[in-house]
Amino acid sequence: MRLSRSRQFSSSKKEKRPSNKNTKLSYETVMVKKNKKILWQCIEKPTGSIICEHFFKEDADSVTKHQNKHRQWEPNGGIVEFLTLGNIKDQ
């Protein structure tokens, strides 16, 4: 009777890649009031991530327009969490 059995581990581990999400991302500019200040946020839809926050609408619109034109984060399913300012659902 054996007390210890050797375990067989598969030596060929597959590389984990982001899944192919077929979600269509879009970005919009939203006005938000914080501490009696009016700020403009660029929001990623459908994830609800806050991309940037600016005092002037033109600055937020330029980011929104660039992201809608190029959609560079679409293959990853959206902008990664550590690059965002948070989520709209958290506020």
C-alpha positions in Angstrom: 0.0 0.0 0.0 1.4 3.4 -1.1 0.9 6.3 1.2 1.9 9.0 -1.4 0.9 8.9 -5.0 2.7 11.0 -7.6 0.5 13.4 -9.3 0.7 13.9 -13.0 0.8 17.5 -14.1 0.3 18.5 -17.6 3.5 20.2 -18.8 1.8 22.0 -21.6 -0.1 24.9 -20.0 -1.9 27.1 -22.4 -1.3 30.8 -22.4 -4.3 32.7 -21.1 -5.5 35.3 -23.6 -8.3 37.7 -23.4 -11.6 36.2 -24.6 -12.9 37.3 -27.9 -15.7 39.5 -26.7 -17.9 40.8 -29.5 -19.2 43.7 -27.5 -19.3 47.0 -29.3 -17.8 49.7 -27.2 -18.9 53.3 -27.3 -17.9 56.4 -25.4 -19.9 59.4 -24.3 -19.4 62.6 -22.4 -21.5 63.1 -19.2 -21.8 66.2 -16.9 -21.3 65.4 -13.2 -21.6 67.7 -10.2 -19.0 67.1 -7.5 -18.6 69.3 -4.5 -20.4 72.3 -6.1 -18.1 71.9 -9.2 -19.3 70.9 -12.7 -17.0 68.2 -14.2 -17.2 66.4 -17.5 -16.5 62.7 -17.6 -15.8 60.4 -20.5 -17.7 57.1 -19.9 -17.2 53.8 -21.6 -20.4 51.9 -22.5 -21.5 49.1 -21.7 -18.8 48.6 -19.0 -19.5 52.0 -17.3 -15.8 52.8 -16.7 -14.8 56.4 -16.2 -12.0 57.2 -18.6 -11.2 60.8 -17.7 -12.6 63.8 -15.8 -12.1 67.4 -17.0 -13.3 70.8 -16.1 -13.8 71.9 -19.7 -16.2 70.0 -22.0 -13.9 70.4 -25.0 -11.2 68.4 -23.2 -13.5 65.5 -22.4 -15.0 65.6 -25.9 -11.6 65.3 -27.5 -10.9 62.1 -25.5 -14.4 60.8 -26.3 -14.0 61.5 -30.0 -10.6 59.8 -30.2 -11.8 56.7 -28.4 -14.9 56.4 -30.6 -12.8 56.8 -33.7 -10.0 54.3 -33.0 -11.6 51.9 -30.5 -8.2 50.6 -29.4 -9.4 48.8 -26.3 -12.2 46.9 -28.0 -10.3 43.6 -28.5 -9.7 43.5 -24.7 -13.3 44.1 -23.8 -12.7 47.6 -22.6 -10.1 49.7 -20.9 -8.3 47.7 -18.2 -9.4 48.6 -14.6 -6.1 50.1 -13.3 -6.1 52.8 -16.1 -9.6 54.0 -15.3 -10.8 56.4 -12.6 -13.5 54.0 -11.3 -16.9 52.8 -12.4 -20.1 54.8 -12.7 -22.0 52.1 -10.7 -19.7 52.7 -7.7 -20.7 56.4 -7.3 
